[in-house]
């Protein structure tokens, strides 16, 4: 893993399944997954969705994923912050976001059209999202969400 990429891999299948269950995925859904890593979440999503579009910046994980993914998963090797989200044509987002892109990705996502997003954030970031006015954590992120 690369520290500069802010990676933290989801390795607990129960947590991944819970995240997917919250998304209420059907065979009509096209899911955007950011930072699939070793694919634990990707494979569960692929069982339930029409298509999974997994965007991964780390070439090592891209190469690994190519060997395990089913036909309804499309891997994009690139930086999600530089990709035109509208070109992906997704309706739901399910992701274990790297901390280093949590804020910029969240702001980009808020400008996109989708029906549901289930995102795992680091605790510190989540506290900033739900902070009350006047609190230490309150920021433009708190206002935006």
N, C-alpha and C positions, 0 to 999 in steps of 0.2 A: 504494500500500500504506500501511497505517496502522501506524506503529511501535508504538503503544500496544496493538494487537491481537496483537503478537508474530508477525506474518506473515512467512513465508519461503516463496516459491512453488517448487514442484517443477516444473522446466522440462525436465529431462532425461528423454526418453521411455525410454531404456534402464534408468534407475534405477526409473522407474515400472513398467515391464514386469517387472523383477526382483522388485519388491515384490509385484506381483500373482501372479507364479509361486510365490513362497514361500507364498502363501495357499491354493494348491491349490483354486481356485474352480471350482465346477460350476454347472450351470443350475438347481440346487435351492437355491443359496445366496442369502440376503438379506444384503447387505453394508452396514454403517454406515461412511460416510466422513465424517471431520471436517475441515472447512476445505478444501473442494475447490478454492478459488481459481479458476484459469482452466480447470480441468477435465481436465488431461492424464491424471491418474490415473482420474478419473471415467469417461472414455470407454473406457479399457481395461477397467475393471471391468465396465462395461455390456455389453461384448462377451461376457463369460464368465458373468455372474451372472444369476439370475432377476430380481433387483431390486437397485438401489443407492439407499440413502437417504443423501443428501448434506446435511449440516448446515453452513450457512454464515452467519456473523454479519454480514458486510460486504455491504450492499445492492448495491454496484456489481458484485460478483462474482455475486450472485444474478441480477441482471438480465442479465449477460453469459451465464451458464450457461443461462438459459431459452431462449436463441437457438440453442444447440448440442446440447442433450442429447436422447438418444433416449427413447422411450416408457417404458422400464423404469427410468428414473431419476426419483426424487422428491426435489425440493429442499425443505428446511425452512429458512426464513429465521429464524434465532434463535441463541441462545447455548447451546451443547451442555451447559454447566454448569447450565443452568436447565431443560433438557428432561428429562422422565421417560424414561430409557433403555428401560425395560421396555415402554413404549407403542410403541416402534419395531419390536419383534419381529424383531431381526436375529440371525444366527448367527455372523457373522464381522465383524471390524473391520479395515479397511485405511485407514491415514491417515498423512499427513505433518503431524504435530501442530504447531500454533503453540506456540512456547516458553512463552509466557505462561500457557498452560493445561495444560501437560504434567503437572505434579504433580497438580492437582485432578482432571483428567480420568482419569488413571491410577488414582487411588484410587476414583473412581466406577465405573470399568470393572471393577475387581477385585470389586466387589459385584454385578456383573451376570452373567447367564448367557449364555455364548457358547462356540463350539468353538475358535476361533482368532483371534488378533489379531496383525497385522503392522503395526508402528508405526515410523515414522522419528522419532527424537528428536535433539535437539541433543547433541553429544558430551559436553558438561559434564553434562547431565541423565542420559545413559546411564551415565556413570561413577558417578554417585550411586546409580543403580539396582543396580549390581553390586558396590558397594563392600563390602569385607571389614570385619568387626568390628574396631574400634580404629583404622581409617583415618580420615583427615580428612573424606572424603566420606561416611562411614557415617552413615545417618540412618534415620528411620522408614520412608522409602521403600525403603531397602535391605532392611529386615526384611519389608516387605509383599510384595515381589516375590520 
